[in-house]
Amino acid sequence: MSALNLSSYLTALSNMSDYDQLFIRAKYLARVQKHLLSNIPFLFRNRCTVGEHTADGLLTIYVDNGAVATQLRNFAPSIQQKMNQAGIRVEAIKFRIQPLMHSRKSEESREVTRLLSQTATDHLRKLSDSLPAGSPLQSALKVLLANNNS
């Protein structure tokens, strides 16, 4: 299904009274998500998402791993204060781990292929030639140099 077809389908659903509550809730969670992302450090913006926000003020945030959860817990009082200032009642924040939840890659985590300089290649080739034939290090260097050339 193309994005255009999906968008048309969702637009049609949003006009049906049976789905009013669903779309109201989805829009509300999107608003909470927007405020959350604007109140956390840039480094964590692609590592977490709003999972649930209850009427009694419990905000559940899904994170990639325990390290992110631990770091965001340090920001919890600030997040809570800023969300309350934005009109989103937050009495408590709970972090849940959802590994591999985010399929999108952030700019800073994009894989970058770097080639070795000619000088580095020459030095590694000399090192490889000076090692005993068939040694694990020599084999690894040969693979590294071969990958650098391709």
Secondary structure, DSSP 8 states (H G I E B T S, - for coil): --HHHHHHHHHHHHTSGGGHHHHHHHHHHHHHHHHHHHTS-GGGTTSEEEEEE-TTSEEEEEESSHHHHHHHHHHHHHHHHHHHHTT---SEEEEEE-TT---S--GGGS-------HHHHHHHHHHHHHS-TT-HHHHHHHHHHHHHH-
